[in-house]
């Protein structure tokens, strides 16, 4: 599995006895699982979709950044207390900046598709870099969409996932999928219609754009494959996952991760 693989690389660097387990949790079992982790003496947990916002209510304390984002992807357990953090922001921004080989800045125009926990982290990271941000939503009446609108209406623009999005894809130079559309096993799903991407490609130069996907499995999603066909630079979620994991590992163990271990993790996770 992806998570155990790269965390094992980090642990090996420091000769730590370490195990990272994947646990499937049903919605009504979220709180009991957290309580079990607390009582069993876990060092911490990674939280993934769809629980990054839902988990907040069960924590003893939440980091300032995670509170600002409104989502938690990393929990540290100390003295049977649950502390929430968000390392997705760091992971996503570093992955994007590594690919475009520069810092995101106020000249960048960014489109983020989705309103869940990953979207919240990415949007907050882009706002910190003072870029122009537009958020595309599918369900206007969903709790997540309404919550994000309430929190960020004055800082970002919101649009519905309709043909209107073509104009925003055309003017954006960074387009991010922060939904689960296209994640294994639903690899043929798209966060927006292919015809919208194709039309935007006729109206703008895709060679000047980066399409980023927070999904790490598959390595290259259908969303990225289509963007690449039109000449766009692409970046999948592997690097985001690796870099968010660096911060999470440091929080859990107190040990840093070297550049060498990061590169080893990348090589281990990238398909040959």
NORJOZI-V822244 format. One record per residue. RES is the residue in one letter. SS is DSSP state (~ for helix, > for strand, _ for the rest). PHI is phi in radians with two decimals (999 if undefined). Layout:
# NORJOZI-V822244
[[RES | SS | PHI] [RES | SS | PHI]]
This chain:
# NORJOZI-V822244
[[X | _ | 999] [X | ~ | -1.08] [X | ~ | -1.06] [X | ~ | -1.00] [X | ~ | -1.05] [X | ~ | -1.44] [X | ~ | -1.19] [X | ~ | -1.13] [X | ~ | -1.10] [X | ~ | -1.09] [X | ~ | -1.18] [X | ~ | -1.06] [X | ~ | -1.00] [X | _ | -1.95] [X | _ | 0.94] [X | _ | -1.61] [X | _ | -1.39] [X | _ | -2.57] [X | _ | -2.43] [X | _ | -2.18] [X | _ | -1.93] [X | _ | -1.65] [X | _ | -2.17] [X | _ | -1.42] [X | _ | -2.16] [X | _ | -1.38] [X | ~ | -0.89] [X | ~ | -1.38] [X | ~ | -1.92] [X | ~ | -1.05] [X | ~ | -1.11] [X | ~ | -1.03] [X | ~ | -1.17] [X | ~ | -1.10] [X | ~ | -1.13] [X | ~ | -1.13] [X | ~ | -1.08] [X | ~ | -1.09] [X | ~ | -1.29] [X | ~ | -1.44] [X | _ | 1.41] [X | _ | -1.06] [X | _ | -1.31] [X | > | 3.05] [X | > | -2.50] [X | > | -1.65] [X | _ | -2.03] [X | _ | -2.13] [X | _ | -1.03] [X | _ | -1.85] [X | _ | -1.85] [X | _ | -1.13] [X | _ | -1.64] [X | ~ | -1.08] [X | ~ | -1.24] [X | ~ | -0.96] [X | ~ | -1.12] [X | ~ | -1.70] [X | _ | -1.58] [X | _ | -1.38] [X | > | -2.70] [X | > | -2.26] [X | _ | -1.05] [X | ~ | -0.98] [X | ~ | -1.13] [X | ~ | -1.07] [X | ~ | -1.13] [X | ~ | -1.15] [X | ~ | -1.24] [X | _ | 1.52] [X | _ | -2.68] [X | _ | -2.18] [X | _ | -2.06] [X | > | -2.38] [X | > | -2.05] [X | > | -1.86] [X | > | -1.93] [X | > | -2.32] [X | _ | 0.90] [X | _ | 1.10] [X | > | -1.92] [X | > | -1.78] [X | > | -2.00] [X | > | -1.73] [X | > | -2.34] [X | _ | -2.20] [X | _ | -1.81] [X | ~ | -1.08] [X | ~ | -0.99] [X | ~ | -1.04] [X | ~ | -1.07] [X | ~ | -1.18] [X | ~ | -1.13] [X | ~ | -1.14] [X | ~ | -1.11] [X | ~ | -1.15] [X | ~ | -1.16] [X | ~ | -1.13] [X | ~ | -1.30] [X | ~ | -1.49] [X | _ | 1.08] [X | _ | -2.93] [X | _ | -1.42] [X | _ | -1.17] [X | _ | -2.50] [X | _ | -1.18] [X | _ | -1.48] [X | _ | -1.40] [X | > | -1.99] [X | > | -2.08] [X | > | -2.05] [X | > | -2.00] [X | > | -1.71] [X | _ | 2.14] [X | _ | -2.36] [X | _ | -1.48] [X | ~ | -1.08] [X | ~ | -1.12] [X | ~ | -1.06] [X | ~ | -1.00] [X | ~ | -1.17] [X | ~ | -1.11] [X | ~ | -1.05] [X | ~ | -1.10] [X | ~ | -1.13] [X | ~ | -1.19] [X | ~ | -1.10] [X | ~ | -1.04] [X | _ | -1.49] [X | _ | 1.15] [X | _ | -1.42] [X | > | -1.44] [X | > | -2.18] [X | > | -2.11] [X | > | -1.92] [X | > | -1.80] [X | > | -2.08] [X | _ | -1.77] [X | _ | -1.96] [X | _ | -1.13] [X | _ | -1.76] [X | _ | -1.24] [X | ~ | -1.07] [X | ~ | -1.15] [X | ~ | -1.13] [X | ~ | -1.08] [X | ~ | -1.14] [X | ~ | -1.16] [X | ~ | -1.06] [X | ~ | -1.09] [X | ~ | -1.32] [X | ~ | -2.21] [X | _ | -0.95] [X | _ | -1.44] [X | _ | -1.91] [X | _ | -2.36] [X | > | -1.71] [X | > | -2.03] [X | > | -2.38] [X | > | -1.47] [X | _ | -1.37] [X | _ | -2.26] [X | _ | -1.08] [X | _ | -1.06] [X | ~ | -1.15] [X | ~ | -0.96] [X | ~ | -1.09] [X | ~ | -1.35] [X | ~ | -1.12] [X | ~ | -1.07] [X | ~ | -1.57] [X | _ | -1.39] [X | _ | -1.90] [X | > | -2.31] [X | > | -2.09] [X | > | -2.05] [X | > | -1.64] [X | _ | -2.02] [X | _ | -1.78] [X | _ | -1.64] [X | _ | -1.13] [X | _ | 1.79] [X | _ | -1.30] [X | _ | -0.96] [X | _ | -1.62] [X | _ | -1.63] [X | _ | -1.28] [X | _ | -1.69] [X | _ | -1.45] [X | _ | -2.21] [X | _ | -1.29] [X | _ | -2.64] [X | _ | -1.19] [X | ~ | -1.03] [X | ~ | -1.12] [X | ~ | -1.19] [X | ~ | -1.16] [X | ~ | -1.08] [X | ~ | -1.15] [X | ~ | -1.13] [X | ~ | -1.15] [X | ~ | -1.34] [X | ~ | -1.75] [X | _ | -2.63] [X | _ | -1.56] [X | ~ | -1.24] [X | ~ | -1.18] [X | ~ | -1.73] [X | _ | -2.04] [X | > | -2.03] [X | > | -1.76] [X | > | -2.02] [X | > | -2.22] [X | _ | -1.26] [X | _ | -1.27] [X | _ | -1.92] [X | _ | -2.39] [X | _ | -1.35] [X | _ | -1.02] [X | _ | -2.10] [X | _ | -1.31] [X | ~ | -1.04] [X | ~ | -0.94] [X | ~ | -1.27] [X | ~ | -1.07] [X | ~ | -1.14] [X | ~ | -1.06] [X | ~ | -1.14] [X | ~ | -1.04] [X | _ | -1.64] [X | _ | 1.69] [X | _ | -1.40] [X | > | -1.24] [X | > | -2.30] [X | > | -2.54] [X | _ | -1.50] [X | _ | -1.53] [X | ~ | -1.01] [X | ~ | -1.13] [X | ~ | -1.03] [X | ~ | -1.12] [X | ~ | -1.11] [X | ~ | -1.28] [X | ~ | -1.15] [X | ~ | -1.19] [X | ~ | -1.04] [X | ~ | -1.20] [X | ~ | -1.07] [X | ~ | -1.06] [X | ~ | -1.12] [X | ~ | -1.14] [X | ~ | -1.30] [X | ~ | -1.93] [X | _ | 1.46] [X | _ | -1.80] [X | _ | -1.41] [X | _ | -2.11] [X | _ | -1.37] [X | ~ | -1.05] [X | ~ | -1.09] [X | ~ | -1.16] [X | ~ | -1.08] [X | ~ | -1.16] [X | ~ | -1.10] [X | ~ | -1.11] [X | ~ | -1.05] [X | ~ | -1.13] [X | ~ | -1.21] [X | ~ | -1.67] [X | _ | -1.34] [X | _ | -1.17] [X | _ | -1.35]]
